[in-house]
Amino acid sequence: MELSSISSQVSSQASAQISAQMSLLLLRKTLELQAANITGLVQSAAPASAPSNPPNLGNSIDVMA
């Protein structure tokens, strides 16, 4: 092997490693942002209120047709 081909391979591998690290960093930041957005949505969601129907309404189902 020639010295120039070895340095080219090392440079190529280093570039690929840096690219992989940047992709992983971007993925982590995206996941953190999505988690923050979901947390905000969950906190802003109104809690389900109890129905204001009379107590006798909705207690039985008529299945005879």
Beta strands, then each sheet from edge to edge (+ up, - down):
end
